[in-house]
Amino acid sequence: MAEDITYTYRPIKRQLIPKMTWKGFLIHGLIFLFLTALSQIGGFIWVFTMVLWSTIRYRSKFWIPFGKISTFLFFYLLISWTIVPAISGKVPLPKSTHKTLAPFNQITVILNRHYVQPEVYDALISASESFKSEYPKSKIFYLDASFPFTNWFPIPPHVTHGNGKKVDLAFYFLNEEGNYVKAEGPSAVGYGVMEGPLPGEFDQISACNRTLYSYPDFLVPDWKKDQYSLDVPRTKAMVESLIQEASIERFFLEQHLQDRLDVQDPRFRFQGCKSVRHDDHIHVDFK
């Protein structure tokens, strides 16, 4: 007589949060902090990606790193371009296709560093349209603004770019032939390569004994500096278009560049020797 055989069903247990060593936890923790500081939402999407992959059964470990990175990039771009603009309390500045206002570098948009308050958006559009009436083939190019969420989360390395009312704008440059170059200059990111004082100009850098004024010098290579020169008339016109906007509370621009551009306004302020220099860009605060 055949023996009765009893089968026991044991469901496969899948960890919602993958097990990892303390080294793995430390590495993923640092990745989370880095991506959050870089783009605000990147760290959270990385955690989501790791949890998602912990539920996937795979035969070969060879494709795991590629699959995780691809999954992260897919969800990051999808959420950044669709969900974030819809639920953010701020407004994204225009992309490069806009006629008068655009990012100096597309990385600014990809990293969600281009969000502002609605009234700031309107003021920048107004200033850029005024500027374009004088230079029809030019746009105002923005650098870092704010992240999409909260009014207190700063954008590293900035300390005060959290509330959507602060925007950095790029200068304009000429190449070695003396021709205007669009969204291009000695720095690929628009920061870090300074337009220092010329002989006879006021030297705030020396007056501050350098202090923190010098720290960007070693963060951004300046090997292309000799290939470009500041486009003074175009940069002056851009600054003057901003001065017309009553909603602007103050500007940060080094004194020697105020003198060189011949721009005057009581809203030009000195940020102090313990802050970074503002002769690689102009910082604009809105009310």
C-alpha positions in Angstrom: 0.0 0.0 0.0 1.4 3.3 -1.0 2.3 5.8 1.7 0.5 9.1 1.9 2.7 12.0 1.0 2.0 15.4 2.5 3.2 18.5 0.7 3.8 21.7 2.6 3.6 25.0 0.8 6.1 27.5 2.0 5.8 30.9 0.4 9.0 32.6 -0.6 9.8 35.4 1.8 11.0 38.6 0.1 12.7 41.3 2.0 11.0 44.7 1.5 14.2 46.2 2.8 17.2 44.3 1.5 19.7 42.9 3.9 23.1 44.5 3.8 26.3 44.7 5.8 27.3 47.8 7.7 29.6 48.7 4.8 26.7 48.4 2.4 24.5 50.5 4.6 27.2 53.1 4.9 27.8 53.2 1.1 24.0 53.5 0.4 23.7 56.1 3.1 26.4 58.3 1.5 24.8 57.8 -1.9 21.5 58.9 -0.4 23.0 62.1 1.1 25.0 62.9 -2.0 22.0 62.6 -4.4 19.7 64.5 -2.0 22.2 67.4 -1.7 22.6 67.3 -5.5 19.0 67.2 -6.6 16.7 67.0 -3.5 14.7 64.0 -4.7 17.6 61.8 -6.0 18.3 60.2 -2.7 14.7 59.1 -2.2 14.5 57.7 -5.7 17.7 55.7 -5.0 16.1 54.2 -1.9 13.0 53.3 -4.0 15.2 51.7 -6.6 17.0 49.6 -4.0 13.7 48.4 -2.5 12.3 47.6 -5.9 15.3 45.5 -6.9 15.1 43.6 -3.6 11.8 42.1 -4.8 13.2 41.0 -8.2 14.5 37.5 -8.7 17.4 37.3 -11.1 19.7 34.5 -12.2 22.8 36.4 -13.2 24.5 39.1 -11.0 26.4 40.5 -13.9 23.6 42.8 -15.0 22.6 44.0 -11.5 24.6 47.2 -11.3 23.5 48.2 -14.9 19.9 47.4 -14.1 19.8 49.4 -10.8 21.4 52.4 -12.4 19.1 52.2 -15.4 16.1 51.9 -13.1 17.2 54.8 -11.0 17.7 57.1 -14.0 14.4 56.1 -15.6 12.3 56.9 -12.5 14.4 60.0 -11.6 13.8 61.6 -15.0 10.2 60.5 -15.2 9.4 61.9 -11.8 11.5 65.1 -12.3 9.8 65.9 -15.6 6.2 64.9 -14.8 5.3 64.7 -11.1 7.6 67.2 -9.5 6.5 70.3 -11.5 2.8 69.3 -10.8 3.1 69.1 -7.1 5.9 71.6 -6.3 4.8 74.9 -4.7 7.3 76.7 -6.9 7.6 77.2 -10.7 10.4 75.7 -12.9 12.3 78.3 -14.9 12.1 77.8 -18.7 14.2 75.2 -20.5 16.6 76.0 -23.3 13.9 76.3 -25.9 12.5 79.5 -24.4 13.1 82.7 -26.5 14.4 85.0 -23.7 15.3 83.0 -20.6 17.2 79.7 -20.5 19.7 77.6 -18.4 23.4 78.2 -18.8 23.9 74.5 -18.5 21.2 71.7 -18.8 22.6 70.1 -15.7 20.8 72.8 -13.7 17.4 71.6 -15.0 18.2 67.9 -14.7 19.2 68.4 -11.1 16.0 70.3 -10.3 17.9 73.5 -9.3 15.7 75.8 -11.4 12.6 76.3 -9.3 11.4 79.8 -8.2 8.4 81.5 -6.8 5.8 82.5 -9.4 6.5 86.3 -9.0 10.2 85.6 -9.5 9.4 83.8 -12.7 7.4 86.7 -14.0 10.1 89.3 -13.1 12.8 87.3 -14.8 10.7 86.9 -17.9 10.0 90.6 -17.9 13.7 91.5 -17.5 14.8 88.9 -20.2 12.3 90.4 -22.7 13.6 93.9 -22.0 17.2 92.6 -22.5 16.3 90.9 -25.7 14.9 94.1 -27.2 18.4 95.5 -27.0 20.2 92.2 -27.9 17.7 90.2 -30.1 20.0 87.2 -30.5 20.7 86.8 -26.8 19.0 85.4 -23.8 19.4 85.8 -20.0 21.1 82.6 -18.8 20.3 81.4 -15.2 22.5 79.3 -13.0 21.2 77.9 -9.7 17.9 79.0 -8.3 16.1 76.7 -5.7 14.9 73.1 -5.3 11.2 72.4 -5.9 10.2 71.6 -2.3 10.2 73.5 1.0 11.5 77.0 1.6 14.3 76.0 3.9 16.2 73.3 2.0 19.4 75.0 0.6 21.2 74.0 -2.6 24.8 73.0 -1.7 27.1 74.8 -1.8 24.7 77.7 -1.5 23.4 78.6 2.0 20.5 80.9 1.1 19.0 79.5 -2.1 16.1 77.7 -0.4 13.0 79.8 -0.7 12.7 80.3 -4.4 13.5 84.0 -4.3 17.2 83.8 -5.1 18.7 83.3 -8.5 22.2 83.3 -9.9 22.7 84.6 -13.4 25.6 84.1 -15.8 27.9 86.7 -17.4 28.4 87.0 -21.2 31.8 86.3 -22.9 33.7 86.9 -26.1 36.0 84.3 -27.6 39.6 84.9 -28.7 38.3 86.3 -32.0 36.2 88.9 -30.2 32.9 87.2 -31.1 30.0 86.6 -28.7 29.6 83.0 -27.6 26.2 81.8 -26.5 26.0 80.1 -23.0 29.7 79.5 -23.0 32.6 80.8 -21.0 35.8 80.0 -19.0 33.7 77.8 -16.7 31.5 75.0 -18.0 29.1 75.4 -15.1 29.1 79.2 -14.9 30.8 79.3 -11.5 34.3 79.3 -10.2 36.4 81.2 -12.8 36.6 84.8 -11.6 36.6 88.1 -13.4 39.1 89.6 -11.0 39.9 93.3 -10.6 42.1 94.9 -13.3 44.9 97.2 -12.4 43.4 100.4 -11.0 40.1 98.8 -10.0 38.9 98.4 -6.4 40.3 95.1 -5.1 37.9 93.7 -2.5 39.6 90.3 -2.7 42.8 91.7 -1.2 40.8 93.8 1.2 39.2 90.7 2.6 42.6 89.0 2.9 41.0 86.3 0.7 39.4 84.2 3.5 36.6 82.2 1.9 36.8 84.3 -1.2 39.5 81.9 -2.5 37.8 78.6 -2.1 36.2 78.2 -5.5 39.6 78.7 -7.2 40.5 75.1 -6.7 37.0 73.6 -7.4 36.7 74.7 -11.0 39.7 74.6 -13.4 40.5 77.9 -15.1 42.7 76.5 -17.9 40.2 78.0 -20.4 40.2 81.5 -18.9 42.6 83.0 -21.4 40.3 81.9 -24.2 37.5 84.2 -23.1 37.0 87.8 -22.1 34.0 89.5 -20.4 31.5 90.9 -22.9 31.1 94.2 -21.0 28.3 95.8 -23.1 26.1 92.7 -23.2 26.6 92.0 -19.4 25.9 95.7 -18.6 22.6 95.5 -20.6 21.6 92.4 -18.7 22.2 94.0 -15.3 20.4 97.2 -16.4 17.3 95.1 -17.4 17.3 93.6 -13.9 17.6 97.0 -12.2 14.3 98.0 -13.9 12.5 95.3 -11.9 11.1 96.7 -8.6 10.5 93.3 -7.2 14.3 92.8 -6.7 15.5 93.4 -3.2 19.2 93.3 -3.7 22.1 92.3 -5.9 25.5 90.7 -5.1 28.1 91.8 -7.6 31.7 92.7 -6.8 32.5 96.4 -6.6 35.1 96.3 -9.4 32.6 94.8 -11.8 30.0 97.4 -10.8 32.6 100.0 -11.8 33.6 98.2 -14.9 30.0 97.8 -16.1 29.2 101.3 -15.0 26.0 100.2 -13.2 24.7 101.9 -10.1 21.8 101.1 -7.8 21.3 101.3 -4.1 20.3 97.6 -4.1 23.9 96.5 -4.8 25.2 95.1 -1.6 28.4 93.6 -0.3 27.9 90.0 0.9 30.8 90.2 3.4 34.3 88.7 3.5 33.0 85.4 5.0 31.0 84.6 1.9 32.1 83.6 -1.5 33.1 86.1 -4.3 30.6 87.4 -6.8 32.7 88.1 -9.8 31.9 84.9 -11.6 28.2 85.5 -11.6 25.5 88.0 -10.3 23.3 86.9 -7.4 19.8 88.3 -7.3 17.4 88.4 -4.3 13.7 89.0 -4.8 11.3 90.5 -2.2 
